[in-house]
Structures are given as structure tokens and as C-alpha cells.
Amino acid sequence: MIEILDPDPDRTVSEAEYRRLLGYPRGRAPGDRAWQLAAWARSWYVAHGRPWLYLREVDVAVAPDELLLDGARFASERVRRYLHEAGAERAVLFAVSAGAECEDEARSLWEAARPDEYFFLEVLGSAMVEQLVAAATSRICTLAAAAGLRATPHFSPGYPGWDVAEQPRLLDLLVRGSGQPLPGRLEALSSGMLLPKKSQLGVLGLTRRPGAAAPAVPCAACSFSPCHFRRVPYRGEMGACAPGRSPFPRATGTSLAGPP
């Protein structure tokens, strides 16, 4: 059974990913003021940020008319159909967060009429969440491969075909089966919004079928359009765990199931 709790993953966001989310075209260098703000945000986050990730393997039951994760029913027809077509035998739930500290500081900066610093720290928090999701996927792929399984692309409440209102149910399921408390505060409002907002929940299937594995670059499995932040073209939901290095750093930490 896969279970990983990492209370101290790498806080260093890649330069390319940070620039992408700041809105800079590829190959375009920020000006002096932007460099200073980006360096300040990075320095602050390394010193004060508290990112974390948690993931856990669960049972999955996919019937023609329902999807059960560890016995809990979820209403997404798209996720049910995808996991069924992928031949998912198990599933992995994950939760990641850039930490409440980043949002608290950004709010203080806005209230202090420092919008530039606010913006750069906000964007850094978003980049951190993307990095954590990529790190979680990388770990799941590695551990699943040892059992002859592949991890499918992840789905999260709020993605097309999955009502964000199911976010509280997914968080409750993840927390209820955890062997220990989450490393940081995480709350799902009745609307589906997460607090801290720089957080994400998701689920991946585990399958023995070839050609149904998670791509190294998440954009390849994301159909959202238009998107001004795309890294690579959409290639459909069925991706492949590409050989070689992922463009995201892999997080480090303690695995409850052994070394990742």
C-alpha cells in the first residue's frame, strides 16, 4: 500500500515555471524591478514557507453507474468512465499545499498597499502547488512501477466533469483513512473552495494497462482551452510516463511505504 507524508518538500520553484506563471513568454527575461521582486519572493518563501504533500492508496470500485473510492461514492461520470476505460485496479488520493504562511503574508502585503510584492508572492504560491502535484505524481509512478502498475493522469474536483462541490467529501475521505494528521491546516468549504487556497486535492488510478499512464508534463493531459500558461500541446487524457527527467524537481521526505 502506498502512503507518503512529506512535511518538508523542496521549496525551490524552477525559474522556467515561475516565469511562465508570471506571464512572461518563453525566452523573455524580466526587467530589473521584476528580477528584484522575484528574488525577494523566493527568498521569503524559502525562509518562511511551509509546503507539504500527502498521498495514500485506496480501493476503487468502478461500476457502470457508480464510482466508489474506499467505499465512498462520487458522482463524476467523467472520472468514473475514465478510470473504467483505463482498467484502474486501485487509486491514490493526494493533498498538497503551499502552506497558509504564503497566503497570510500575501494578504498582509495587499493590505499594506504593496501590490507588486503581493502579486509575486501569490504567483510563487501557485507555482509551488503545481510543483507539489508533479512531485506527488512522480512518486506515485515510481512506487506503482515496482508493483507492475502505472499511474493515470490525475483528476481534481473543479476539473471539467467533476463538480468542485465534491471537494469536502474527497478531503474527508483522505483525512479519515490517514495514519497520522496532515502536516498543515487544510479545510474544504461547502462551496468546494480550499483553505489555504494554494492547495489541491486529486485522485489517480493505478492500472496494468500500457498507454494509460501519467505524462511527465501535466499539460499533455489537460484539455482546458484557452490557456495562456500551457507548456506543451494537449495530447489527450491517455498519456505515457515519459522516460528521462520530469521538468519539475522531485520532492524529498519520508515515505510510510519505504523510500520513494
DAHUTA-V291606 format. One record per residue. NEAR is the number of other C-alpha atoms within 8 Angstrom. Layout:
# DAHUTA-V291606
<<NEAR> <NEAR>>
This chain:
# DAHUTA-V291606
<<5> <11> <11> <12> <14> <13> <10> <9> <12> <8> <9> <6> <10> <8> <6> <6> <9> <12> <10> <11> <11> <8> <8> <10> <7> <5> <4> <6> <5> <8> <6> <6> <7> <8> <9> <8> <11> <9> <8> <8> <12> <11> <8> <9> <10> <9> <6> <8> <12> <10> <13> <16> <16> <13> <13> <13> <11> <10> <10> <13> <9> <10> <7> <4> <4> <11> <13> <11> <12> <8> <8> <7> <8> <9> <7> <10> <9> <8> <10> <11> <8> <8> <11> <10> <7> <11> <9> <13> <11> <11> <14> <14> <13> <13> <11> <14> <14> <15> <15> <12> <9> <14> <13> <8> <8> <13> <9> <8> <12> <10> <7> <6> <6> <9> <8> <7> <11> <12> <9> <12> <12> <11> <11> <12> <12> <11> <12> <12> <14> <8> <11> <14> <10> <12> <12> <13> <10> <10> <10> <11> <12> <9> <10> <12> <9> <7> <6> <7> <11> <15> <15> <14> <15> <9> <9> <10> <12> <9> <9> <5> <9> <14> <10> <11> <10> <11> <12> <12> <7> <9> <11> <8> <10> <11> <9> <6> <6> <8> <4> <4> <6> <8> <9> <8> <9> <8> <9> <12> <9> <7> <7> <11> <10> <12> <12> <12> <7> <14> <14> <11> <13> <11> <11> <12> <15> <14> <14> <10> <9> <6> <7> <14> <13> <17> <12> <11> <9> <10> <11> <13> <14> <9> <7> <5> <4> <4> <6> <5> <7> <7> <6> <7> <7> <9> <8> <9> <8> <12> <15> <10> <9> <6> <4> <4> <4> <7> <6> <8> <9> <9> <9> <8> <9> <9> <11> <8> <8> <6> <5> <6>>
